[in-house]
Amino acid sequence: MTLKQLEYAVMAAKTGNMTEAADLLFISQPSLTHAIRELEEEMGVAIFSRGNKGVTVTADGKELLGYARQVLEQARLMEDRFQKKEERNPRFSVSCQHYSFAVNAFVDVVREFDADTYDFTLRETQTHEIIEDVSSMISELGILYLSKRNRDVMEKAFRKYDLSFEELFQASPHIFIGKDHPLAAKEEVTLEDLEPYPYLSYEQGEYNSFYYSEEILSSLERKKNIKVRDRATLFNLAIGLNGYTVCSGVISRELNGGNIVARRLSADENMHIGYIRRRKMPLSRYGQSYLAALKRYVEDISG
């Protein structure tokens, strides 16, 4: 087993296509296939299921690739520690719920480690994918929230995947609405105020329960519901349909403009927003920088 073989397998899993993976790795497709088959034979595991449309990761392969990413991450940590600065190729990935401060911190890291070549990834994605990304080392860190309603289920998942959670700050419930929304003039709104308007939430796929919902108070019944996958669509619907979403109230005008405003929601609940990481896994210099940037933005929020 070599680091190259592990790198090849991880890239093939990322692309789902051997030819595309080979192109990105600057090797021939037969060489890539041969290296992965050697790894499979040595480990006694079929990492991929091969078909006409590409490759898919098997259940055993998913577990093996989780270990592979840990090995590759440890190798990168060693390079970061001992390699000359001009030889470094920065790599960092974070998965998060749809928080503007998480994007702001990511921008700071890219600016700090700007280089001729780098590989940075920001995944605004579903809650269960954040947990899976961090557990399998696709991402070094994950940003999400806990509440009294979801804490037991989420902490059970953290224990299962050997993850730790550290709180960054607490936020009371708010709503995001368009600046011209009929409720925009109110400093605080109630659930009764919101009843006539469409409720916007992020779709969670097969994990579409309130435990994995990105929106606090998601277990409440609403007459009008719209689910979306991305932030831009949600904001466009908030403006175009006078919709609303329940959130932390933290918004970046630099990233999102002035068309969306936050208003307090009258509700007895709190969001405990923080980050997850692998237990006992040291952070890369990029992970450390990202956490430092997050905490700077959190201080601005709290202050």
VENCOR-V827548 format. One record per residue. N is the residue number from 0. RES is the residue in one small letter. PHI is phi in degrees with one decimal (NA if undefined). PSI is psi in whole degrees, 0 to 359 (999 if undefined). D_CENTER is the distance of its C-alpha to the mean C-alpha in whole Angstrom. Layout:
N&RES&PHI&PSI&D_CENTER ; N&RES&PHI&PSI&D_CENTER
This chain:
0&m&NA&134&30 ; 1&t&-127.2&162&29 ; 2&l&-62.0&325&26 ; 3&k&-61.2&316&27 ; 4&q&-61.2&318&27 ; 5&l&-64.4&318&23 ; 6&e&-62.4&319&22 ; 7&y&-63.6&316&23 ; 8&a&-64.7&319&22 ; 9&v&-64.0&319&18 ; 10&m&-66.6&319&19 ; 11&a&-61.9&320&21 ; 12&a&-66.4&323&18 ; 13&k&-66.0&319&16 ; 14&t&-89.1&330&18 ; 15&g&72.6&14&20 ; 16&n&-149.4&123&23 ; 17&m&-65.0&320&26 ; 18&t&-65.5&315&27 ; 19&e&-63.8&318&24 ; 20&a&-62.0&317&23 ; 21&a&-61.8&318&26 ; 22&d&-61.0&317&27 ; 23&l&-68.7&332&23 ; 24&l&-91.2&355&25 ; 25&f&61.3&41&28 ; 26&i&-132.8&170&30 ; 27&s&-77.4&154&32 ; 28&q&-64.1&319&31 ; 29&p&-60.7&323&34 ; 30&s&-64.7&320&33 ; 31&l&-64.7&312&29 ; 32&t&-60.8&318&30 ; 33&h&-63.7&316&33 ; 34&a&-63.2&319&31 ; 35&i&-70.4&321&28 ; 36&r&-64.5&322&31 ; 37&e&-62.1&319&33 ; 38&l&-64.5&316&29 ; 39&e&-61.3&317&30 ; 40&e&-65.8&318&33 ; 41&e&-66.0&320&33 ; 42&m&-84.9&344&30 ; 43&g&70.1&33&32 ; 44&v&-136.3&137&29 ; 45&a&-85.2&106&28 ; 46&i&-74.0&322&25 ; 47&f&-123.0&149&25 ; 48&s&-103.8&123&26 ; 49&r&-100.2&136&28 ; 50&g&-143.8&181&29 ; 51&n&-65.1&332&30 ; 52&k&-95.7&5&27 ; 53&g&131.7&209&25 ; 54&v&-123.7&148&24 ; 55&t&-124.9&149&22 ; 56&v&-80.4&132&21 ; 57&t&-77.7&170&23 ; 58&a&-61.6&315&22 ; 59&d&-65.0&322&24 ; 60&g&-63.3&322&22 ; 61&k&-60.5&317&19 ; 62&e&-66.5&315&20 ; 63&l&-61.8&318&22 ; 64&l&-65.7&331&19 ; 65&g&-61.4&316&17 ; 66&y&-66.4&321&20 ; 67&a&-60.3&317&20 ; 68&r&-65.5&325&17 ; 69&q&-63.2&316&18 ; 70&v&-62.5&315&21 ; 71&l&-65.5&323&20 ; 72&e&-66.6&320&18 ; 73&q&-63.3&321&21 ; 74&a&-64.1&320&23 ; 75&r&-67.1&323&21 ; 76&l&-61.9&320&21 ; 77&m&-65.2&319&25 ; 78&e&-62.2&316&25 ; 79&d&-59.8&323&24 ; 80&r&-74.3&323&26 ; 81&f&-117.0&342&29 ; 82&q&-76.1&151&29 ; 83&k&-63.9&144&30 ; 84&k&-57.4&320&28 ; 85&e&-70.0&346&29 ; 86&e&-93.8&355&28 ; 87&r&-76.3&143&25 ; 88&n&-117.8&95&22 ; 89&p&-57.2&135&19 ; 90&r&-137.9&130&16 ; 91&f&-160.6&142&12 ; 92&s&-139.9&139&9 ; 93&v&-135.2&142&6 ; 94&s&-115.2&140&2 ; 95&c&-153.7&159&3 ; 96&q&-71.9&179&6 ; 97&h&-85.4&79&8 ; 98&y&-116.9&128&10 ; 99&s&-66.3&326&12 ; 100&f&-66.2&331&13 ; 101&a&-68.0&324&9 ; 102&v&-70.6&317&10 ; 103&n&-58.3&317&14 ; 104&a&-65.3&322&13 ; 105&f&-62.7&317&12 ; 106&v&-59.1&319&15 ; 107&d&-60.9&320&17 ; 108&v&-66.5&316&16 ; 109&v&-61.1&318&16 ; 110&r&-66.1&321&20 ; 111&e&-66.3&321&21 ; 112&f&-109.3&29&20 ; 113&d&-56.5&134&22 ; 114&a&-149.8&174&24 ; 115&d&-62.3&325&26 ; 116&t&-136.2&141&23 ; 117&y&-158.1&167&19 ; 118&d&-139.9&92&16 ; 119&f&-111.6&142&13 ; 120&t&-134.4&130&9 ; 121&l&-120.0&117&7 ; 122&r&-112.0&102&4 ; 123&e&-84.6&109&5 ; 124&t&-146.1&185&5 ; 125&q&-71.1&154&7 ; 126&t&-60.0&314&8 ; 127&h&-65.7&329&9 ; 128&e&-70.3&327&7 ; 129&i&-60.4&313&5 ; 130&i&-63.4&316&8 ; 131&e&-66.3&320&10 ; 132&d&-60.3&315&8 ; 133&v&-73.2&321&9 ; 134&s&-65.5&327&12 ; 135&s&-98.0&6&13 ; 136&m&67.2&19&12 ; 137&i&-64.8&322&10 ; 138&s&-124.2&146&8 ; 139&e&-78.3&327&10 ; 140&l&-136.3&154&8 ; 141&g&-133.7&139&5 ; 142&i&-114.0&122&6 ; 143&l&-156.8&183&8 ; 144&y&-126.8&157&12 ; 145&l&-118.6&153&15 ; 146&s&-142.4&174&18 ; 147&k&-65.4&339&22 ; 148&r&-82.0&327&21 ; 149&n&-110.8&354&18 ; 150&r&-57.7&314&18 ; 151&d&-61.3&315&20 ; 152&v&-66.9&317&18 ; 153&m&-67.0&317&15 ; 154&e&-66.6&329&17 ; 155&k&-63.3&318&19 ; 156&a&-65.0&321&16 ; 157&f&-61.8&317&15 ; 158&r&-64.8&319&19 ; 159&k&-58.9&319&19 ; 160&y&-101.2&12&16 ; 161&d&58.5&50&17 ; 162&l&-112.4&152&14 ; 163&s&-115.5&150&15 ; 164&f&-118.6&133&14 ; 165&e&-126.9&126&15 ; 166&e&-73.5&140&16 ; 167&l&-99.9&314&16 ; 168&f&-165.2&165&18 ; 169&q&-106.6&146&19 ; 170&a&-136.7&137&19 ; 171&s&-81.6&155&22 ; 172&p&-62.3&138&21 ; 173&h&-132.4&173&22 ; 174&i&-122.7&148&22 ; 175&f&-100.6&128&21 ; 176&i&-140.0&165&24 ; 177&g&-67.9&151&25 ; 178&k&-63.2&339&28 ; 179&d&-101.6&12&31 ; 180&h&-61.5&146&30 ; 181&p&-56.5&337&33 ; 182&l&-96.3&1&31 ; 183&a&-64.6&336&30 ; 184&a&-77.2&346&33 ; 185&k&-86.6&141&33 ; 186&e&-77.6&328&31 ; 187&e&-138.6&138&30 ; 188&v&-120.8&160&30 ; 189&t&-111.1&166&30 ; 190&l&-62.2&327&29 ; 191&e&-65.3&322&32 ; 192&d&-59.1&325&32 ; 193&l&-84.5&349&29 ; 194&e&-54.6&323&31 ; 195&p&-74.4&350&32 ; 196&y&-107.2&152&29 ; 197&p&-65.5&135&26 ; 198&y&-92.7&123&23 ; 199&l&-104.7&133&20 ; 200&s&-145.3&161&16 ; 201&y&-87.1&129&13 ; 202&e&-68.2&137&14 ; 203&q&-116.0&15&13 ; 204&g&62.7&221&15 ; 205&e&-69.3&347&17 ; 206&y&-99.6&35&15 ; 207&n&-82.2&60&17 ; 208&s&-116.7&165&18 ; 209&f&-66.0&341&18 ; 210&y&-64.2&324&17 ; 211&y&-102.5&2&13 ; 212&s&-62.7&145&14 ; 213&e&-80.7&343&12 ; 214&e&-102.6&126&15 ; 215&i&-67.0&152&18 ; 216&l&66.2&26&21 ; 217&s&-73.2&346&20 ; 218&s&-77.4&350&23 ; 219&l&-72.8&146&25 ; 220&e&-77.1&135&27 ; 221&r&-125.5&147&27 ; 222&k&-77.4&327&30 ; 223&k&-122.1&118&27 ; 224&n&-128.8&134&24 ; 225&i&-133.6&127&22 ; 226&k&-107.0&141&18 ; 227&v&-134.2&172&16 ; 228&r&-111.2&341&13 ; 229&d&-136.2&160&12 ; 230&r&-64.9&318&13 ; 231&a&-61.8&317&16 ; 232&t&-62.7&316&18 ; 233&l&-59.5&315&17 ; 234&f&-67.3&323&19 ; 235&n&-63.0&320&22 ; 236&l&-71.9&326&23 ; 237&a&-61.2&321&23 ; 238&i&-78.4&313&25 ; 239&g&-74.5&330&27 ; 240&l&-116.8&9&28 ; 241&n&55.2&38&28 ; 242&g&-80.9&174&25 ; 243&y&-146.7&156&22 ; 244&t&-132.4&152&19 ; 245&v&-94.2&135&19 ; 246&c&-155.2&188&17 ; 247&s&-81.0&341&17 ; 248&g&89.6&356&19 ; 249&v&-88.5&121&17 ; 250&i&-138.9&147&17 ; 251&s&-107.9&114&18 ; 252&r&-66.4&330&21 ; 253&e&-61.5&320&21 ; 254&l&-88.6&324&18 ; 255&n&-111.7&359&19 ; 256&g&75.2&191&22 ; 257&g&-107.2&10&25 ; 258&n&-83.3&348&25 ; 259&i&-115.1&134&23 ; 260&v&-126.8&158&24 ; 261&a&-109.2&138&23 ; 262&r&-132.2&142&25 ; 263&r&-63.0&143&26 ; 264&l&-109.9&128&26 ; 265&s&-74.0&103&28 ; 266&a&-161.9&144&27 ; 267&d&-91.2&77&27 ; 268&e&-160.3&158&24 ; 269&n&-139.2&150&21 ; 270&m&-102.6&129&17 ; 271&h&-105.8&97&16 ; 272&i&-92.4&131&13 ; 273&g&-159.4&196&12 ; 274&y&-129.2&152&10 ; 275&i&-113.9&152&10 ; 276&r&-152.8&166&12 ; 277&r&-70.3&134&14 ; 278&r&-64.3&142&18 ; 279&k&64.0&8&20 ; 280&m&-96.5&116&18 ; 281&p&-63.7&147&19 ; 282&l&-82.0&145&17 ; 283&s&-69.8&169&17 ; 284&r&-61.6&331&19 ; 285&y&-74.9&321&16 ; 286&g&-63.5&319&14 ; 287&q&-63.0&318&17 ; 288&s&-65.0&320&17 ; 289&y&-64.3&316&13 ; 290&l&-62.5&320&14 ; 291&a&-62.4&319&18 ; 292&a&-66.3&317&16 ; 293&l&-56.3&314&14 ; 294&k&-67.3&329&17 ; 295&r&-63.8&315&19 ; 296&y&-67.9&324&18 ; 297&v&-63.9&320&18 ; 298&e&-61.5&321&21 ; 299&d&-66.1&322&22 ; 300&i&-66.3&311&21 ; 301&s&-67.3&325&23 ; 302&g&-75.2&999&26
